[in-house]
Amino acid sequence: MWLLAVSVPLLPAIVMASGRYRVKVAALCHRALAWALRLVRGKVCVRSTHAYVFTNCTHGRVDSVLETFDLYAETHPSLCISSRIGKLDEVVMRAAPSLVLELGMHCGYSSVRLLRLLPPHGRLLTVEVDPLAAELGEEIILVAGFKHSQFQVVTSSSAEAIPTLRPVLEADKGTGEGFGLVLMDHDPQQYLPDLLALEREELLSPSGCSLLLISRNRRAEELRDVLQHIRARPDRYCIKSDFQCMMERCGCALSD
Ligand SMILES: *[C@@H]1O[C@H](CO)[C@@H](O)[C@H](O)[C@H]1NC(C)=O
């Protein structure tokens, strides 16, 4: 009874608060639903893309693997493959990195594209949070004819992986200086924290590192925070080009 007596005067406040929360809760539900959908569609997509490429390409031939991916993308709207990733070639050739970090490997399409453009001593480190995507992606890289001496798949979240990468770099003779190219194609919410972690761990090559940020659903606002960070530091970053959903950022002098 006393509870009722206390809560009646509070009622307008409670109603107001719940009204305000309703918007928040709705937004939260919306995000959770979008995330779950992406997850399910992502898994189906990874499986079917992998099956198609694995059975239809000529094993051991990189060009055949990429052509089969493209063929699949022509007939199936695919989350894993975006023709815009074709721009990747331009960026890789310009940056000419010997050590590349890829965050989010999906079906292995961009990993294969990257690997075929690296110099003979070049290496790719690719981080994928989904164990299934990591396993199937790794298989595709091997099918394309690359060896484990040329790449390493790290199955974990980017946040967990980044602080463990320094010893990997140091073990790589001649490339111990840092990544010459970082491709971010995982969760855009992670782009800024991951970039900050890469800076903190001094993993970007001081002689210049190209940063490629991919926004798959072309929503500019999902890149807003990370772009703000980059634009605020013209001493560190210069903007090389601005594709519709792929940004190339070139880290110039990375000294503090
Ligand atoms: C291989 O390609 C053919 C022809 O495009 C297609 O019908 C078939 O489903 C593909 N195989 C797999 C396992 O997806």
The ligand as an ORCA input file, in Angstrom:
! r2SCAN-3c Opt
* xyz 0 1
  C      29.320    -25.003    -59.421
  O      28.885    -24.226    -60.533
  C      27.657    -24.657    -61.108
  C      27.430    -23.829    -62.374
  O      27.556    -22.472    -62.145
  C      26.561    -24.540    -60.099
  O      25.322    -24.951    -60.654
  C      26.897    -25.401    -58.896
  O      25.905    -25.241    -57.910
  C      28.252    -25.005    -58.332
  N      28.625    -25.905    -57.228
  C      28.404    -25.613    -55.935
  C      28.788    -26.671    -54.947
  O      27.947    -24.552    -55.558
*
